[in-house]
Amino acid sequence: MTRLYASLKPSLTAEPNRINMIPMRITLTATVTDRTGTLLYDSDCGICVATASWLGARVGPRRLGLLALADAGTDPRIGTIVEGRPLSTTLHFVRADDTVLTGARAVLAAGRLVPRWRLMAIPFDNRAGHLLLEPIYRHVASNRRRIGRLLGLPAGCALPPRTRDGV
């Protein structure tokens, strides 16, 4: 994100009733958000496992960790951050800065890490996009087992945990 700050100083000119604004200071600040993190998925859900497998094949382990919800407590950092949260109700994405994103925001956060797919995720990763996608995410999440069966996906089979340090 780039921010532009400008202070303007009024200056009187020879023309009456006209004030020119002369820039006094312009500061540009660039902030880069670390978007890496760990996706917590439901290992008893075919869609969740298939999605985690797909993401794991496209995003390196240093950028995206994959952890089954049931194993969240095995990672001390993640376990502490998500302790007390209703993990089974929605997808969770824990960013490197310990921000926890859920639902459609978690899907978008993971999608932004996938080359080429990020171009589709970026336009929706804002307030309006969240408002549009969250009801769709909720509908799919509440019917995920039925949808998984229709797609012929297995009911479960967790991936081996993949932490962000590549182990």
DSSP file (Angstrom, degrees, kcal/mol; ACC not computed):
  #  RESIDUE AA STRUCTURE BP1 BP2  ACC     N-H-->O    O-->H-N    N-H-->O    O-->H-N    TCO  KAPPA ALPHA  PHI   PSI    X-CA   Y-CA   Z-CA
    1    1 A M              0   0    0      0, 0.0    30,-2.6     0, 0.0     2,-0.5   0.000 360.0 360.0 360.0 133.1    0.0    0.0    0.0
    2    2 A T  E     -A   30   0A   0     28,-0.2     2,-0.4    26,-0.0    28,-0.2  -0.926 360.0-164.6-112.2 133.7    1.4    3.4   -0.9
    3    3 A R  E     -A   29   0A   0     26,-2.3    26,-1.8    -2,-0.5     2,-0.5  -0.927   5.8-154.8-118.0 143.0    0.4    6.5    0.9
    4    4 A L  E     -A   28   0A   0     -2,-0.4     2,-0.5    24,-0.2    24,-0.2  -0.970  10.3-173.6-119.2 121.1    0.9   10.0   -0.2
    5    5 A Y  E     +A   27   0A   0     22,-1.9    22,-1.7    -2,-0.5     2,-0.4  -0.938   6.4 177.0-112.7 135.1    1.1   12.8    2.4
    6    6 A A  E     -A   26   0A   0     -2,-0.5     2,-0.5    20,-0.2    20,-0.2  -0.990  17.5-157.4-140.3 131.0    1.2   16.4    1.4
    7    7 A S  E     -A   25   0A   0     18,-1.8    17,-2.8    -2,-0.4    18,-0.9  -0.906  17.0-158.2-101.8 134.2    1.2   19.5    3.5
    8    8 A L  E     -A   23   0A   0     -2,-0.5    13,-0.0    15,-0.2    -2,-0.0  -0.923   5.5-157.5-116.8 139.4    0.1   22.6    1.6
    9    9 A K  E     -A   22   0A   0     13,-2.3    13,-2.2    -2,-0.4     2,-0.1  -0.959  21.3-126.6-115.6 123.7    0.9   26.2    2.6
   10   10 A P  E     -A   21   0A   0      0, 0.0     2,-0.4     0, 0.0    11,-0.2  -0.403  26.6-168.7 -67.4 143.5   -1.4   28.9    1.3
   11   11 A S  E     -A   20   0A   0      9,-2.2     9,-2.1    -2,-0.1     2,-0.3  -0.998  17.6-129.8-135.6 133.4    0.4   31.7   -0.5
   12   12 A L  E     -A   19   0A   0     -2,-0.4     2,-0.2     7,-0.2     7,-0.2  -0.588  25.5-161.0 -81.1 141.7   -1.1   35.0   -1.5
   13   13 A T        -     0   0    0      5,-1.0     5,-0.2     2,-0.4     4,-0.1  -0.594  36.1 -98.2-113.1 177.7   -0.7   36.1   -5.1
   14   14 A A  S    S+     0   0    0     -2,-0.2    -2,-0.0     2,-0.1    -1,-0.0   0.741 101.8  87.1 -68.9 -21.4   -0.9   39.4   -6.8
   15   15 A E  S >  S-     0   0    0      3,-0.1     3,-1.1     1,-0.1    -2,-0.4  -0.667  85.2-121.8 -81.9 129.1   -4.5   38.6   -7.8
   16   16 A P  T 3  S+     0   0    0      0, 0.0     3,-0.1     0, 0.0    -2,-0.1  -0.361  91.1  17.1 -67.9 150.6   -7.1   39.5   -5.2
   17   17 A N  T 3  S+     0   0    0      1,-0.2     2,-0.4    -4,-0.1    -2,-0.0   0.679 101.7 109.6  62.8  22.0   -9.3   36.7   -3.9
   18   18 A R    <   -     0   0    0     -3,-1.1    -5,-1.0    -5,-0.2     2,-0.5  -0.990  44.4-173.3-130.4 129.1   -7.0   34.0   -5.1
   19   19 A I  E     -A   12   0A   0     -2,-0.4     2,-0.4    -7,-0.2    -7,-0.2  -0.980  10.8-152.8-119.8 128.0   -4.9   31.8   -3.0
   20   20 A N  E     -A   11   0A   0     -9,-2.1    -9,-2.2    -2,-0.5     2,-0.6  -0.788  13.1-136.6 -95.1 142.4   -2.3   29.3   -4.5
   21   21 A M  E     -A   10   0A   0     -2,-0.4   -13,-0.0   -11,-0.2    -2,-0.0  -0.895  18.3-164.0-100.4 120.0   -1.5   26.2   -2.6
   22   22 A I  E     -A    9   0A   0    -13,-2.2   -13,-2.3    -2,-0.6     2,-0.1  -0.905  22.7-120.9-105.8 123.6    2.3   25.5   -2.6
   23   23 A P  E     +A    8   0A   0      0, 0.0   -15,-0.2     0, 0.0     3,-0.1  -0.420  30.0 178.8 -64.2 132.3    3.4   22.0   -1.6
   24   24 A M  E     +     0   0A   0    -17,-2.8     2,-0.3     1,-0.3   -16,-0.1   0.789  65.5   4.8-100.6 -38.8    5.7   22.2    1.4
   25   25 A R  E     -A    7   0A   0    -18,-0.9   -18,-1.8     2,-0.0     2,-0.4  -0.981  54.7-170.6-153.0 133.2    6.4   18.5    2.0
   26   26 A I  E     -A    6   0A   0     -2,-0.3     2,-0.5   -20,-0.2   -20,-0.2  -0.994   9.2-174.8-127.4 126.7    5.6   15.3    0.3
   27   27 A T  E     -A    5   0A   0    -22,-1.7   -22,-1.9    -2,-0.4     2,-0.5  -0.981   8.8-158.5-123.0 126.8    6.3   11.9    1.9
   28   28 A L  E     -A    4   0A   0     -2,-0.5     2,-0.5   -24,-0.2   -24,-0.2  -0.899  10.0-173.0-103.8 131.7    5.8    8.6    0.2
   29   29 A T  E     -A    3   0A   0    -26,-1.8   -26,-2.3    -2,-0.5     2,-0.5  -0.988   5.4-164.4-125.9 125.0    5.4    5.6    2.4
   30   30 A A  E     -A    2   0A   0     -2,-0.5     2,-0.5   -28,-0.2   -28,-0.2  -0.929   5.6-170.2-109.1 130.4    5.2    2.0    1.1
   31   31 A T        -     0   0    0    -30,-2.6     2,-0.5    -2,-0.5    -2,-0.0  -0.975   5.8-159.7-120.3 130.5    4.0   -0.7    3.3
   32   32 A V        -     0   0    0     -2,-0.5     2,-0.5     2,-0.0    -2,-0.0  -0.941  10.4-146.4-111.3 125.2    4.2   -4.4    2.3
   33   33 A T        -     0   0    0     -2,-0.5     2,-0.8     2,-0.0    -2,-0.0  -0.777  15.0-130.5 -91.0 128.5    1.9   -6.8    4.1
   34   34 A D        -     0   0    0     -2,-0.5    63,-0.4     1,-0.2    62,-0.3  -0.699  26.7-177.7 -76.5 112.5    3.4  -10.3    4.7
   35   35 A R        +     0   0    0     -2,-0.8    -1,-0.2    60,-0.1    78,-0.1   0.365  39.9 116.3 -97.1   3.9    0.6  -12.5    3.4
   36   36 A T        +     0   0    0     59,-0.1    60,-2.0    28,-0.1     2,-0.3  -0.299  37.7 127.2 -68.9 158.9    2.2  -15.8    4.2
   37   37 A G  E     -bC  64  95B   0     26,-2.0    28,-2.8    58,-0.3     2,-0.4  -0.984  53.8 -75.4 177.5-168.3    0.4  -18.0    6.7
   38   38 A T  E     -bC  65  94B   0     56,-2.4    56,-2.9    -2,-0.3     2,-0.5  -0.973  30.7-144.8-122.7 129.6   -1.1  -21.4    7.7
   39   39 A L  E     -bC  66  93B   0     26,-3.3    28,-2.5    -2,-0.4     2,-0.6  -0.827   9.1-154.1 -94.7 125.6   -4.4  -22.7    6.5
   40   40 A L  E     +bC  67  92B   0     52,-3.3    52,-1.5    -2,-0.5     2,-0.3  -0.897  23.1 178.0-100.0 119.5   -6.4  -24.7    9.0
   41   41 A Y  E     -b   68   0B   0     26,-1.7    28,-3.0    -2,-0.6     2,-0.7  -0.812  35.4-104.3-123.9 161.1   -8.7  -27.1    7.2
   42   42 A D    >   -     0   0    0     -2,-0.3     3,-1.3    26,-0.2     7,-0.3  -0.755  22.6-161.0 -86.8 114.7  -11.2  -29.9    8.2
   43   43 A S  T 3  S+     0   0    0     -2,-0.7   114,-1.4     1,-0.3    -1,-0.1   0.552  88.7  61.3 -75.7  -6.5   -9.6  -33.3    7.5
   44   44 A D  T 3  S+     0   0    0    112,-0.2     2,-0.5   113,-0.1    -1,-0.3   0.228  90.3  84.2 -98.5  12.5  -13.0  -34.9    7.6
   45   45 A C    <>  -     0   0    0     -3,-1.3     4,-2.5     1,-0.1     5,-0.2  -0.966  65.1-154.6-122.0 120.3  -14.2  -32.9    4.6
   46   46 A G  H  > S+     0   0    0     -2,-0.5     4,-2.7     1,-0.2     5,-0.2   0.891  97.5  49.6 -60.3 -42.2  -13.4  -34.0    1.0
   47   47 A I  H  > S+     0   0    0     97,-0.3     4,-2.6     2,-0.2    -1,-0.2   0.917 112.0  49.0 -63.5 -42.4  -13.6  -30.5   -0.4
   48   48 A C  H  > S+     0   0    0      2,-0.2     4,-2.7     1,-0.2    -2,-0.2   0.929 113.9  44.7 -63.3 -46.6  -11.3  -29.2    2.3
   49   49 A V  H  X S+     0   0    0     -4,-2.5     4,-2.6    -7,-0.3    -2,-0.2   0.915 114.3  49.3 -65.4 -43.7   -8.7  -31.9    1.8
   50   50 A A  H  X S+     0   0    0     -4,-2.7     4,-2.4    -5,-0.2    -2,-0.2   0.906 113.2  47.4 -62.5 -41.3   -8.8  -31.6   -2.0
   51   51 A T  H  X S+     0   0    0     -4,-2.6     4,-2.8    -5,-0.2    -2,-0.2   0.924 112.1  48.9 -66.1 -44.4   -8.4  -27.8   -1.7
   52   52 A A  H  X S+     0   0    0     -4,-2.7     4,-2.7     2,-0.2    -2,-0.2   0.899 112.3  49.2 -62.3 -40.2   -5.5  -28.1    0.8
   53   53 A S  H  X S+     0   0    0     -4,-2.6     4,-1.7     2,-0.2    -2,-0.2   0.922 111.6  49.0 -63.2 -44.0   -3.9  -30.7   -1.5
   54   54 A W  H  X S+     0   0    0     -4,-2.4     4,-0.7     1,-0.2    -2,-0.2   0.925 113.7  45.8 -61.6 -45.9   -4.4  -28.4   -4.5
   55   55 A L  H >X S+     0   0    0     -4,-2.8     4,-2.3     1,-0.2     3,-1.1   0.913 109.9  54.9 -63.4 -42.8   -2.9  -25.4   -2.7
   56   56 A G  H 3< S+     0   0    0     -4,-2.7    -1,-0.2     1,-0.3    -2,-0.2   0.813 105.8  52.4 -61.5 -31.2    0.0  -27.5   -1.4
   57   57 A A  H 3< S+     0   0    0     -4,-1.7    -1,-0.3     1,-0.2    -2,-0.2   0.673 118.9  35.6 -76.9 -17.0    0.9  -28.5   -4.9
   58   58 A R  H << S+     0   0    0     -3,-1.1     2,-0.5    -4,-0.7    -2,-0.2   0.632 112.1  55.5-112.4 -18.7    1.0  -24.8   -6.0
   59   59 A V  S  < S-     0   0    0     -4,-2.3    -1,-0.2    -5,-0.1    55,-0.1  -0.971  82.8-119.3-123.1 129.9    2.3  -22.8   -3.1
   60   60 A G    >>  -     0   0    0     -2,-0.5     4,-2.1     1,-0.1     3,-1.4  -0.228  24.9-114.5 -64.9 154.1    5.7  -23.6   -1.4
   61   61 A P  T 34 S+     0   0    0      0, 0.0   105,-0.4     0, 0.0    -1,-0.1   0.715 112.9  63.7 -65.5 -20.8    5.7  -24.5    2.3
   62   62 A R  T 34 S+     0   0    0    103,-0.2     3,-0.1     1,-0.2   102,-0.1   0.750 113.5  34.3 -73.0 -22.0    7.6  -21.3    3.2
   63   63 A R  T <4 S+     0   0    0     -3,-1.4   -26,-2.0     1,-0.3     2,-0.4   0.754 127.2  31.3 -99.5 -31.9    4.6  -19.3    2.1
   64   64 A L  E  <  -b   37   0B   0     -4,-2.1     2,-0.3   -28,-0.2    -1,-0.3  -0.954  61.3-166.3-138.0 116.9    1.7  -21.6    3.0
   65   65 A G  E     -b   38   0B   0    -28,-2.8   -26,-3.3    -2,-0.4     2,-0.4  -0.755  12.2-151.4 -93.2 147.3    1.5  -24.0    5.9
   66   66 A L  E     +bD  39 162B   0     96,-2.5    96,-2.7    -2,-0.3     2,-0.4  -0.983  20.3 168.6-122.1 129.3   -1.3  -26.6    5.9
   67   67 A L  E     -b   40   0B   0    -28,-2.5   -26,-1.7    -2,-0.4     5,-0.1  -0.981  32.6-124.2-145.1 126.4   -2.6  -27.9    9.2
   68   68 A A  E >   -b   41   0B   0     -2,-0.4     3,-1.5    91,-0.2     4,-0.3  -0.398  28.1-120.1 -65.5 145.5   -5.7  -30.0    9.9
   69   69 A L  G >  S+     0   0    0    -28,-3.0     3,-1.5     1,-0.3     4,-0.3   0.883 114.3  57.3 -53.4 -41.0   -8.1  -28.5   12.4
   70   70 A A  G 3  S+     0   0    0    -29,-0.3     3,-0.3     1,-0.3    -1,-0.3   0.742 108.0  48.0 -64.7 -22.6   -7.6  -31.5   14.7
   71   71 A D  G X> S+     0   0    0     -3,-1.5     3,-1.9     1,-0.2     4,-0.5   0.338  77.6 105.3 -99.1   5.9   -3.9  -30.9   14.7
   72   72 A A  G X4 S+     0   0    0     -3,-1.5     3,-1.0    -4,-0.3     7,-0.4   0.843  76.9  56.6 -57.0 -35.1   -4.0  -27.2   15.5
   73   73 A G  G 34 S+     0   0    0     -3,-0.3    -1,-0.3    -4,-0.3    -2,-0.1   0.650  92.9  69.9 -72.2 -14.4   -2.9  -27.8   19.1
   74   74 A T  G <4 S+     0   0    0     -3,-1.9    -1,-0.2     1,-0.1    -2,-0.2   0.717  88.3  68.8 -77.4 -19.2    0.2  -29.5   18.0
   75   75 A D  S <X S-     0   0    0     -3,-1.0     4,-3.5    -4,-0.5     5,-0.3  -0.890  76.9-153.1 -98.6 113.1    1.7  -26.3   16.7
   76   76 A P  H  > S+     0   0    0      0, 0.0     4,-1.8     0, 0.0     5,-0.2   0.883  92.0  45.0 -56.3 -42.9    2.5  -24.1   19.8
   77   77 A R  H  > S+     0   0    0      2,-0.2     4,-1.9     1,-0.2     5,-0.1   0.962 119.5  39.8 -66.5 -51.7    2.1  -20.8   18.0
   78   78 A I  H  > S+     0   0    0      1,-0.2     4,-2.6     2,-0.2     5,-0.2   0.916 113.1  55.9 -64.3 -43.7   -1.0  -21.7   16.1
   79   79 A G  H  X S+     0   0    0     -4,-3.5     4,-0.7    -7,-0.4    -1,-0.2   0.889 109.3  46.6 -56.8 -41.8   -2.6  -23.5   19.1
   80   80 A T  H  < S+     0   0    0     -4,-1.8     3,-0.3    -5,-0.3    -1,-0.2   0.901 113.1  49.1 -66.9 -41.7   -2.2  -20.4   21.2
   81   81 A I  H  < S+     0   0    0     -4,-1.9    -2,-0.2     1,-0.2    -1,-0.2   0.894 119.3  35.5 -67.5 -41.0   -3.6  -18.1   18.6
   82   82 A V  H >< S+     0   0    0     -4,-2.6     3,-2.3    -5,-0.1    -1,-0.2   0.417  82.7 132.5 -97.3   2.4   -6.7  -20.1   17.8
   83   83 A E  T 3< S+     0   0    0     -4,-0.7    -3,-0.0    -3,-0.3    -4,-0.0  -0.302  77.4  14.8 -56.7 131.0   -7.4  -21.5   21.3
   84   84 A G  T 3  S+     0   0    0      1,-0.3    -1,-0.3     0, 0.0    -2,-0.1   0.344  96.6 124.0  86.9  -6.8  -11.1  -21.0   22.2
   85   85 A R  S <  S-     0   0    0     -3,-2.3     2,-2.0     1,-0.1    -1,-0.3  -0.604  74.0-113.6 -85.0 147.5  -12.2  -20.4   18.6
   86   86 A P    >   +     0   0    0      0, 0.0     3,-1.4     0, 0.0     4,-0.4  -0.559  43.9 174.2 -78.3  81.3  -14.9  -22.5   17.1
   87   87 A L  G >   +     0   0    0     -2,-2.0     3,-0.8     1,-0.3   -18,-0.1   0.807  67.8  60.3 -62.8 -32.9  -12.5  -24.1   14.5
   88   88 A S  G 3  S+     0   0    0      1,-0.2    -1,-0.3    -3,-0.2     3,-0.1   0.600  94.3  65.4 -75.5  -8.9  -15.0  -26.6   13.1
   89   89 A T  G <  S+     0   0    0     -3,-1.4     2,-0.3     1,-0.2    -1,-0.2   0.732 112.5   1.8 -86.2 -21.3  -17.4  -23.9   11.9
   90   90 A T  S <  S-     0   0    0     -3,-0.8    -1,-0.2    -4,-0.4     2,-0.1  -0.986  80.4 -85.4-159.9 161.9  -15.3  -22.2    9.3
   91   91 A L        -     0   0    0     -2,-0.3    12,-1.6    -3,-0.1     2,-0.4  -0.474  42.8-154.4 -70.4 143.7  -12.0  -22.3    7.5
   92   92 A H  E     -CE  40 102B   0    -52,-1.5   -52,-3.3    10,-0.2     2,-0.4  -0.970  13.4-169.8-125.2 141.0   -9.1  -20.4    9.3
   93   93 A F  E     -CE  39 101B   0      8,-2.7     8,-3.0    -2,-0.4     2,-0.7  -0.986   9.3-159.4-127.8 119.0   -6.0  -18.8    7.9
   94   94 A V  E     -CE  38 100B   0    -56,-2.9   -56,-2.4    -2,-0.4     6,-0.2  -0.882  14.9-147.4-102.6 112.6   -3.4  -17.6   10.4
   95   95 A R  E >   -C   37   0B   0      4,-3.0     3,-2.0    -2,-0.7   -58,-0.3  -0.241  28.1-104.8 -73.6 165.2   -1.1  -15.0    8.9
   96   96 A A  T 3  S+     0   0    0    -60,-2.0   -59,-0.1   -62,-0.3    -1,-0.1   0.782 123.0  57.3 -60.6 -28.2    2.5  -14.6    9.8
   97   97 A D  T 3  S-     0   0    0    -63,-0.4    -1,-0.3   -61,-0.3     3,-0.1   0.235 123.0-106.2 -88.7  14.7    1.6  -11.5   11.9
   98   98 A D  S <  S+     0   0    0     -3,-2.0     2,-0.3     1,-0.3    -2,-0.1   0.535  71.9 146.5  73.1  10.1   -0.9  -13.7   13.9
   99   99 A T        -     0   0    0     -5,-0.0    -4,-3.0     1,-0.0     2,-0.6  -0.610  39.9-145.3 -72.4 134.8   -3.9  -12.2   12.3
  100  100 A V  E     -E   94   0B   0     -2,-0.3     2,-0.4    -6,-0.2    -6,-0.2  -0.920  15.0-170.7-107.7 122.1   -6.7  -14.8   12.0
  101  101 A L  E     -E   93   0B   0     -8,-3.0    -8,-2.7    -2,-0.6     2,-0.3  -0.880   7.4-168.2-108.5 142.8   -8.9  -14.7    8.9
  102  102 A T  E >   -E   92   0B   0     -2,-0.4     3,-1.3   -10,-0.2     4,-0.5  -0.867  43.6  -8.3-128.9 162.3  -12.0  -16.8    8.6
  103  103 A G  T >> S-     0   0    0    -12,-1.6     4,-1.9    -2,-0.3     3,-0.5  -0.239 127.9  -1.1  60.7-135.0  -14.5  -17.9    6.0
  104  104 A A  H 3> S+     0   0    0      1,-0.3     4,-2.6     2,-0.2    -1,-0.3   0.831 133.5  58.0 -60.8 -33.8  -14.3  -16.1    2.6
  105  105 A R  H <> S+     0   0    0     -3,-1.3     4,-2.3     2,-0.2    -1,-0.3   0.882 105.7  49.8 -64.2 -37.2  -11.4  -14.0    3.8
  106  106 A A  H <> S+     0   0    0     -3,-0.5     4,-2.3    -4,-0.5    -2,-0.2   0.904 110.5  50.0 -66.7 -41.3   -9.4  -17.1    4.6
  107  107 A V  H  X S+     0   0    0     -4,-1.9     4,-2.7     1,-0.2    -2,-0.2   0.930 112.8  46.7 -62.0 -45.2  -10.1  -18.5    1.1
  108  108 A L  H  X S+     0   0    0     -4,-2.6     4,-2.2     2,-0.2    -2,-0.2   0.885 109.6  53.9 -65.2 -38.7   -9.0  -15.2   -0.5
  109  109 A A  H  < S+     0   0    0     -4,-2.3     4,-0.5     2,-0.2    -1,-0.2   0.918 113.3  42.3 -62.3 -43.0   -5.9  -15.1    1.7
  110  110 A A  H >< S+     0   0    0     -4,-2.3     3,-1.2     1,-0.2     4,-0.4   0.904 112.8  54.2 -68.7 -40.9   -4.9  -18.6    0.5
  111  111 A G  H >< S+     0   0    0     -4,-2.7     3,-1.2     1,-0.3    -2,-0.2   0.828  99.4  61.6 -62.2 -33.2   -5.9  -17.7   -3.1
  112  112 A R  T 3< S+     0   0    0     -4,-2.2    -1,-0.3     1,-0.2    -2,-0.2   0.704  98.6  58.1 -67.1 -18.5   -3.6  -14.7   -3.1
  113  113 A L  T <  S+     0   0    0     -3,-1.2    -1,-0.2    -4,-0.5    -2,-0.2   0.636  87.1  90.2 -84.9 -14.3   -0.6  -17.0   -2.5
  114  114 A V  S <> S-     0   0    0     -3,-1.2     4,-2.0    -4,-0.4     3,-0.2  -0.721  86.2-115.3 -88.4 123.0   -1.3  -19.0   -5.7
  115  115 A P  T  4 S+     0   0    0      0, 0.0     2,-1.7     0, 0.0    -2,-0.1  -0.267  97.6   3.9 -55.1 143.2    0.5  -17.7   -8.8
  116  116 A R  T >4 S+     0   0    0      1,-0.2     3,-0.8    -4,-0.1     4,-0.4  -0.170 121.7  73.2  69.6 -39.8   -2.1  -16.5  -11.4
  117  117 A W  T >> S+     0   0    0     -2,-1.7     4,-1.7    -3,-0.2     3,-1.3   0.786  82.4  70.2 -70.1 -25.7   -5.0  -17.2   -9.1
  118  118 A R  H 3X S+     0   0    0     -4,-2.0     4,-2.8     1,-0.3    -1,-0.2   0.828  87.7  64.9 -61.1 -28.7   -4.0  -14.1   -7.1
  119  119 A L  H <4 S+     0   0    0     -3,-0.8    -1,-0.3     1,-0.2    -2,-0.2   0.803 107.2  41.2 -64.4 -27.4   -5.2  -12.0  -10.0
  120  120 A M  H <4 S+     0   0    0     -3,-1.3     4,-0.4    -4,-0.4    -1,-0.2   0.782 116.4  49.3 -86.5 -29.2   -8.7  -13.3   -9.3
  121  121 A A  H >X S+     0   0    0     -4,-1.7     3,-1.0   -10,-0.2     4,-0.9   0.877  98.8  65.6 -77.6 -38.2   -8.5  -13.1   -5.5
  122  122 A I  G >< S+     0   0    0     -4,-2.8     3,-1.0     1,-0.3    -1,-0.2   0.890  96.8  53.1 -56.7 -46.5   -7.1   -9.5   -5.3
  123  123 A P  G 34 S+     0   0    0      0, 0.0    -1,-0.3     0, 0.0     6,-0.2   0.788 114.5  43.5 -62.8 -23.5  -10.2   -7.7   -6.7
  124  124 A F  G <4 S+     0   0    0     -3,-1.0     2,-2.0    -4,-0.4    -2,-0.2   0.535  86.3  95.5 -96.3  -7.0  -12.4   -9.5   -4.1
  125  125 A D  S << S+     0   0    0     -3,-1.0     2,-0.3    -4,-0.9    -1,-0.2  -0.413  72.4  79.5 -86.7  65.2  -10.1   -9.0   -1.1
  126  126 A N  S  > S-     0   0    0     -2,-2.0     4,-2.8     1,-0.0     5,-0.2  -0.905  99.4 -81.9-154.4 176.4  -11.9   -5.9    0.1
  127  127 A R  H  > S+     0   0    0     -2,-0.3     4,-2.2     1,-0.2     5,-0.2   0.902 126.9  45.8 -57.2 -46.3  -15.0   -5.0    2.1
  128  128 A A  H  > S+     0   0    0      1,-0.2     4,-1.9     2,-0.2    -1,-0.2   0.913 113.7  49.6 -65.4 -42.1  -17.4   -5.3   -0.9
  129  129 A G  H  > S+     0   0    0      2,-0.2     4,-2.9     1,-0.2     5,-0.2   0.894 110.1  50.8 -63.3 -40.3  -15.8   -8.5   -2.0
  130  130 A H  H  X S+     0   0    0     -4,-2.8     4,-2.5     1,-0.2    -1,-0.2   0.917 109.5  50.5 -62.9 -43.1  -16.1  -10.0    1.5
  131  131 A L  H  < S+     0   0    0     -4,-2.2    -1,-0.2    -5,-0.2    -2,-0.2   0.857 115.2  44.1 -63.2 -34.5  -19.8   -9.0    1.7
  132  132 A L  H  X S+     0   0    0     -4,-1.9     4,-0.6    -5,-0.2    -2,-0.2   0.911 120.5  37.7 -75.0 -44.1  -20.4  -10.7   -1.7
  133  133 A L  H  X S+     0   0    0     -4,-2.9     4,-3.0    -9,-0.2     5,-0.2   0.755  98.6  74.3 -85.0 -26.1  -18.4  -13.9   -1.1
  134  134 A E  H  X S+     0   0    0     -4,-2.5     4,-2.9    -5,-0.2     5,-0.2   0.911  97.2  47.8 -59.7 -45.2  -19.2  -14.6    2.6
  135  135 A P  H  > S+     0   0    0      0, 0.0     4,-2.1     0, 0.0    -1,-0.2   0.892 113.6  49.1 -62.8 -35.8  -22.8  -15.8    2.0
  136  136 A I  H  X S+     0   0    0     -4,-0.6     4,-2.4     2,-0.2     5,-0.2   0.930 112.0  48.4 -66.1 -44.7  -21.5  -18.0   -0.9
  137  137 A Y  H  X S+     0   0    0     -4,-3.0     4,-3.2     1,-0.2     5,-0.2   0.941 110.9  51.0 -59.3 -46.9  -18.8  -19.4    1.3
  138  138 A R  H  X S+     0   0    0     -4,-2.9     4,-2.4     1,-0.2    -1,-0.2   0.890 110.2  49.5 -58.8 -41.3  -21.3  -20.1    4.2
  139  139 A H  H  X S+     0   0    0     -4,-2.1     4,-1.0     2,-0.2    -1,-0.2   0.939 114.5  43.5 -65.2 -46.7  -23.6  -21.9    1.8
  140  140 A V  H >< S+     0   0    0     -4,-2.4     3,-0.5     1,-0.2    -2,-0.2   0.923 114.3  51.4 -63.9 -43.8  -20.8  -24.1    0.4
  141  141 A A  H >< S+     0   0    0     -4,-3.2     3,-1.0     1,-0.2     4,-0.2   0.885 108.3  50.6 -62.9 -39.0  -19.4  -24.7    3.9
  142  142 A S  H 3< S+     0   0    0     -4,-2.4    -1,-0.2     1,-0.2    -2,-0.2   0.725 121.3  34.5 -73.3 -18.6  -22.7  -25.8    5.4
  143  143 A N  T <X S+     0   0    0     -4,-1.0     4,-2.7    -3,-0.5     5,-0.3   0.104  82.2 119.6-116.3  20.6  -23.2  -28.3    2.5
  144  144 A R  H <> S+     0   0    0     -3,-1.0     4,-2.4     1,-0.2   -97,-0.3   0.837  73.9  49.3 -61.9 -36.9  -19.6  -29.3    2.1
  145  145 A R  H  > S+     0   0    0     -4,-0.2     4,-2.1     2,-0.2    -1,-0.2   0.917 113.6  46.0 -70.1 -41.2  -20.0  -33.0    2.8
  146  146 A R  H  > S+     0   0    0      2,-0.2     4,-2.2     1,-0.2    -2,-0.2   0.920 114.8  47.5 -65.0 -44.1  -22.9  -33.3    0.4
  147  147 A I  H  X S+     0   0    0     -4,-2.7     4,-1.9    -7,-0.2    -2,-0.2   0.905 110.3  53.4 -63.6 -41.5  -21.0  -31.4   -2.3
  148  148 A G  H  <>S+     0   0    0     -4,-2.4     5,-2.9    -5,-0.3     4,-0.4   0.908 109.0  48.4 -59.6 -43.3  -18.0  -33.5   -1.7
  149  149 A R  H ><5S+     0   0    0     -4,-2.1     3,-1.2     1,-0.2    -1,-0.2   0.914 109.9  52.2 -63.5 -42.6  -20.0  -36.7   -2.2
  150  150 A L  H 3<5S+     0   0    0     -4,-2.2    -1,-0.2     1,-0.3    -2,-0.2   0.842 110.6  48.4 -62.1 -33.1  -21.5  -35.3   -5.4
  151  151 A L  T 3<5S-     0   0    0     -4,-1.9    -1,-0.3    -5,-0.2    -2,-0.2   0.487 116.6-116.9 -84.5  -3.3  -18.0  -34.6   -6.7
  152  152 A G  T < 5 +     0   0    0     -3,-1.2    -3,-0.2    -4,-0.4    -2,-0.1   0.741  61.7 152.4  75.4  22.8  -16.9  -38.1   -5.7
  153  153 A L      < -     0   0    0     -5,-2.9    -1,-0.2    -6,-0.2  -107,-0.2  -0.602  51.0-102.8 -85.4 146.8  -14.3  -36.8   -3.2
  154  154 A P        -     0   0    0      0, 0.0  -105,-0.2     0, 0.0  -104,-0.2  -0.314  26.9-119.8 -64.8 153.3  -13.4  -39.0   -0.2
  155  155 A A  S    S-     0   0    0   -110,-0.1     2,-0.3  -109,-0.1  -109,-0.1   0.735  82.2 -31.5 -67.9 -22.1  -15.0  -38.1    3.1
  156  156 A G        +     0   0    0   -111,-0.1  -112,-0.2  -110,-0.1    -1,-0.1  -0.960  52.0 157.7-173.2-175.2  -11.6  -37.5    4.7
  157  157 A C        -     0   0    0   -114,-1.4  -113,-0.1    -2,-0.3    -1,-0.0   0.319  42.2-131.3 133.8  93.0   -7.9  -38.4    4.8
  158  158 A A        -     0   0    0      1,-0.1  -115,-0.0  -115,-0.0    -2,-0.0  -0.228  14.4-121.4 -65.6 147.7   -5.8  -35.7    6.2
  159  159 A L        -     0   0    0      1,-0.1   -91,-0.2     3,-0.0    -1,-0.1  -0.488  41.5 -90.7 -76.9 156.4   -2.7  -34.5    4.5
  160  160 A P        -     0   0    0      0, 0.0    -1,-0.1     0, 0.0   -94,-0.1  -0.508  57.5 -93.2 -64.7 141.3    0.5  -34.8    6.5
  161  161 A P        -     0   0    0      0, 0.0     2,-0.5     0, 0.0   -94,-0.2  -0.266  40.9-163.0 -57.3 140.5    1.0  -31.5    8.4
  162  162 A R  B     -D   66   0B   0    -96,-2.7   -96,-2.5    -3,-0.1     2,-0.1  -0.941   4.7-160.6-129.5 108.0    3.1  -29.0    6.5
  163  163 A T    >   -     0   0    0     -2,-0.5     3,-1.7   -98,-0.2   -99,-0.1  -0.416  32.1-108.7 -84.8 165.2    4.5  -26.1    8.5
  164  164 A R  T 3  S+     0   0    0      1,-0.3    -1,-0.1     2,-0.1  -100,-0.1   0.689 115.2  66.3 -68.5 -18.6    5.7  -22.9    7.0
  165  165 A D  T 3  S-     0   0    0   -102,-0.1    -1,-0.3     1,-0.0  -103,-0.2   0.411 117.8-109.8 -83.8   5.8    9.4  -23.8    7.8
  166  166 A G    <         0   0    0     -3,-1.7    -2,-0.1  -105,-0.4  -104,-0.1   0.476 360.0 360.0  87.6   3.5    9.0  -26.6    5.3
  167  167 A V              0   0    0   -106,-0.1    -3,-0.1     0, 0.0    -1,-0.1   0.462 360.0 360.0 -86.7 360.0    9.1  -29.5    7.8
